[in-house]
């Protein structure tokens, strides 16, 4: 459905820049912005909100110990025992 929107020059430049960066139309950028604002104002955050904020970071680090997520409870217990002097 067609809608007309008047923007100041600064907002128009920002919209054009965002559309170019995303490789999307200005309309697509505006739809995404309105959808995001509507979701935030509804009080129901996206179930993927944390993922969406960090998705460019996932998988970008290499190296380190490959088994850091195994037996975490035992490792935590050892840290606590060392701190308590056992």
Secondary structure, DSSP 8 states (H G I E B T S, - for coil): --------HHHHHHHHHHHHHHT--HHHHHHHHHHHHHHHHTT---TTHHHHHHTTTTT----S-TTTTSSHHHHHHHHHHHHHT-
